[in-house]
Amino acid sequence: MSITKTEFKGLYIFEPKVYKDERGYFFESYNQQLWKEAGIKCTFVQDNESKSQYGTLRGLHYQLPPHDQAKLVRVTQGKVLDIVVDIRPEQPTYGQSYSIELSSRNKKQMLIPKGFAHGFVTLSKTAVFNYKCSNLYNKESEGQINPLDKSLKLDWGILKKDMILSKKDKAGPAFGKHKKWPKK
């Protein structure tokens, strides 16, 4: 498995080595020892899965301390555009975004550290999105940013008329008006 560091502290991309033959394929999707050797410290306590139709945009969501979460995300069916926004005010990448296409074909995964707002849009007819979380969900610690906030200049890769958002996500606050990540 290859591990790629991004310009964002703690944000990694994982690309597994896939072994294919006439029966199908096999790959290692997680290896704690490999992570340890790479200096990545993260323990997961919860797995989540969602299925979405084309155009479904979920996000931008995060959890505040002490219930903050790191997430390991991947797609097991279909294709999504995954976008994160750094909300850690002490980081030089504060307010900047990173996007990547995750699909069942490319099998890439992204480790999203604590302190990022996260969202994705479904680019295929349907997509199954899986993620491991380092902390349990807590409603009182929930935060969100409107994924269509123009100040973030996010390109979701589809037309706005094709986007399907929940009422909650449509009503999310703009960046800067969201629940603030605590300064260290």
Protein Blocks (a to p, Z undefined) as FASTA:
>chain_A
ZZdddfbehiacddddddddfklpcddfbdfklmmmnopacddfbdcdddddehiacdjd
ddddfkbccdddddfedjdddddddfbfkbmkgoiacdddddfklopacdddehiacddd
dfbfbdcdddddfbdcdfklpccddfklmklopaehiafklpccdfklmmpccehiaccd
ddZZ
